[in-house]
Amino acid sequence: MKARTRRFSNNLPVRKTPILKIKLFIRLFTLWYNFIRPHQTLKRPPATPVT
């Protein structure tokens, strides 16, 4: 199991959380992953335009 998957399941108790909160968490994670987190090779967020 990858560390990010383990963190996801540890931070979000799925059985106790309403589905709306789960959807919001996934949207925020996707936003962070694609637009904020620096890519390991590119050294910038993946959605940043190349100049």
N, C-alpha and C positions, 0 to 999 in steps of 0.2 A: 504494500500500500504506500503510495507516495505521501510525502509530508503534507502537501497542500490539501489532499483528500482527507487526511487524518485531522488536520486543523479544522476543515469544514465540518466534519461530523462532531468534533469536540465543541465547537463554538455554537452549533445550532442543534438544540435538542428537538429533533424532528417530531417526535411523538407528542410533545407538549406545545408545539408552536403552531399557530394557525397558518393555513396555506398562504394567506396574503403576505405575512411576514417572511415566509420562505421565498416567495417570488421577489419581494423587495431586496432581500439579502443577495439573491442570485444576480439581480440587475446591478446592484452596487458593486458586487465582486467583478462582474463583466466590465463595468465602467473602469474600475481600478486596474484590471488586468490589461485592457486594451488602450487606455488613454493616459494613465498616470504612472504605472510601473515601468521603469526603464528596462528595455530589452537587453539581454546579456551580451549579445553580439553587436547590436546597433548602438548601444549606449544612449538610447533615447526611447521614449514611448513608441510602440509600433504604429500608432495612428498619426504620428507627427509627419507632415509632408517633408519630402526630401528636397533640400535646397542645393 
